[in-house]
């Protein structure tokens, strides 16, 4: 993946320290927003100094980019695709939607920060495009393997529209929390998944 954010420093000691900050941040983001997260509290939680934070990350914004990469990297590759093996095209997409929902739900404060940054700076999300593209490519490959053929242009378009609908509603919930269904509502995912699956119209 070229032209992407470098995930972590290369030297072992720096990598260990960076991992401490990342682990501490994800834990803190379970109960507070990224805007509320202070570097001082983060350093104390990571058992590192404030100076070591700025030495490795430069700023909170650059640190946010590292967190995003860490989050996105867990959603691609062989491990992520293993759960799709042996399923029908529709089942593959259903698992993809479920994974997307679960990951966003458990990292909603991080994703809220991502959406705020991308709203204020349209170019912000562009540097993470390769991770998004890889995840979508993994999905397409798994669906085509289940079909035993390439997706047609019409099928690909339906899949793209289904994803747009699902992601748009998820993102709107993260930012605005409109009704009648909220992200935590037990009916939210089943309802949105059914809509997306109906739009995608994949073989069962």
C-alpha positions, 0 to 999 in steps of 0.5 A, spaced: 500 500 500 503 506 497 502 513 500 498 511 506 500 513 513 506 509 516 503 505 522 508 505 527 515 507 528 520 502 526 525 501 531 523 496 537 523 500 543 519 506 539 514 501 537 513 498 544 512 505 546 507 507 540 503 500 542 502 502 549 499 509 547 495 505 542 492 500 546 491 506 552 487 510 547 483 504 544 481 503 552 480 510 553 475 511 547 470 506 550 468 511 554 470 518 552 470 522 545 477 523 541 476 530 543 475 529 550 482 525 550 487 529 553 495 527 551 496 527 559 491 522 561 493 518 555 500 518 557 499 516 564 494 511 562 500 508 557 505 509 563 509 513 558 511 521 558 507 526 554 514 528 551 514 521 548 508 521 545 509 528 541 516 525 540 513 519 536 506 522 533 507 529 533 500 531 534 493 528 536 491 529 529 497 525 527 496 520 532 488 519 530 491 517 523 495 512 526 489 509 530 485 509 524 490 505 520 490 500 526 483 499 526 482 499 518 488 494 518 484 489 522 479 489 517 483 486 511 487 480 509 486 473 510 484 473 517 478 477 516 476 473 509 476 466 513 469 467 516 467 468 509 469 461 506 464 456 504 458 461 504 453 463 499 454 470 496 448 472 500 451 469 506 458 472 505 455 479 504 451 478 510 457 477 514 461 483 511 455 487 514 455 484 521 463 485 521 462 492 519 456 494 524 460 490 530 467 494 529 463 501 528 459 499 534 465 497 538 469 503 536 464 509 535 468 514 538 474 513 534 469 513 528 466 519 530 472 523 530 474 520 523 467 523 520 468 529 524 475 530 521 473 528 514 467 533 514 472 539 516 477 536 511 474 533 505 482 530 503 482 527 510 479 520 508 483 520 501 490 517 504 486 511 507 483 509 501 487 503 500 485 500 506 478 501 504 479 499 497 483 492 500 477 491 504 472 492 498 476 487 494 477 482 499 469 482 499 468 482 492 473 476 491 470 472 496 463 473 493 466 471 486 469 465 489 462 463 492 459 465 485 464 461 481 464 467 476 466 474 476 460 479 478 457 483 472 457 490 472 449 490 474 451 486 480 457 490 482 453 496 482 447 493 486 453 491 491 456 498 491 449 502 492 447 497 498 454 499 501 452 506 500 445 505 503 448 501 509 454 506 511 450 512 510 445 510 515 451 508 520 455 514 519 449 518 520 447 515 527 454 516 529 454 523 528 447 525 529 443 519 532 436 520 529 430 516 530 426 512 530 432 506 530 438 508 534 445 504 533 444 500 540 437 498 538 436 491 537 432 492 531 437 497 528 442 492 524 437 486 522 433 492 519 439 495 515 442 488 513 435 486 510 435 493 506 442 492 504 441 485 502 435 486 498 438 492 494 444 487 493 440 482 491 445 476 491 444 469 490 443 465 497 
